[in-house]
Amino acid sequence: MEEQLPIPVLELVVFKLYIGSITYLMTFMFSFLVMRANTFRWMSFLIFIILTVVIGLFGSFLVWGVWPATFDIMFGPIHLPTFIVLLITNPVLLWGFGNKIRLIKPQ
């Protein structure tokens, strides 16, 4: 049996961004709708996106490392470890940026 070569960290990060890209896009669309229903500012949205990607990457590495299940980590185009992390952290970050979770601006 051949010995496995170590994977460079940069390649692993790019791989995680690639397989979690649909999950990140869904999160960004939901966050955009929520922030648009509240007070929307482009700078706070860009900072929110950067924080979401960083937290999602590190969190999905943690979930992926301790994944106890015997089934696949992809559910169609959705990367489950990233989805689990963003399902928890996205509402917390939205609340931290002063947004209420609503999709329609009150009249």
N, C-alpha and C positions, 0 to 999 in steps of 0.2 A: 504494500500500500504506500502511495506517495505521501510525503509530508506536506501539510498545508502551509502555504506561505501566509504571513500576517497581512491583514488588510490595513492600508494606511487610513488614518482617522479622517482625512479630507474625503477620500473615496466613500467611506462609510456615511459621512454627513450628506454628501451629494446623493447617495443611494437612498437615504432616509427621506430627503426632500423630494426625490423623484417618486417613490412609492406612496408618499403621503400627500402628493400634490392635490389630488381631488379633495381630500379631507380639508386641506388648508383653504382651498378655493371656496368650499361650502361654508367654512367658518368665516371667511372674509365677507362673503355675501350676506350672511346673517348679521354679522357685526355692522356692516354698512347700513343695512336696513334699520337696525336698532339705533345706531348713532344718528341716522338721518331723522328718525322720529323724535329724537331729543335735539340738543344743540349740536350741530355738526361743524367740526373744524378739520381741515385737511391735515394740519400738523399733528393734532392729537390722534387722528386716524392712522397716520403713518407710524407714529410711535407705538400705537396699539398693535399694528401689524408686526412690527419688529419684535416687540415683546412676546406676541403670540407665537411667532416662529421659533424664537429662542427657547421659550418655555416648552413648546410642543416638541422640539427636538430633544432636549434633555429629558423631559418626562417620558417620551416614547422610548428612549434608550433604556430608562429604568424599567418601564413596563415590559419591554421586549426582553430584557435580561432576566427577569423573574417570571416570564410567561409560563404558567403551569399547564396550560391546556395542550392537548395533543392535536387539535385541529389547526388549520391554517390561520395566519394572522391577517389575511386579506379577506374581506367580505365584498366580493365584486371589486369595484374600484376604491373601496374605503379601507384604509389601513387602520385596523382595530386599535393597536396601542396608541397611535396618535389621536384617534377619535375619542378614546377613553380619557386621555389627558385633557384634550380641548373641551370635552363635555363638562369637565369639572372647572377648568381654569378660565374659560371664556366668559361665563357669567360673572365670575369674581373680578376679572379685569374690566369688564364693562361697568360693573358697579363701582370699581375703583376709579374709573375715569368720569364718574358722575352721571351715568346713564341709568334710566329705568328700563327694564326689559319690556318694551312695547314696540310694535311694528307700525302703528298708526299714530301720528301726532294728534294730540287732543285739540279740539276746536276751541 
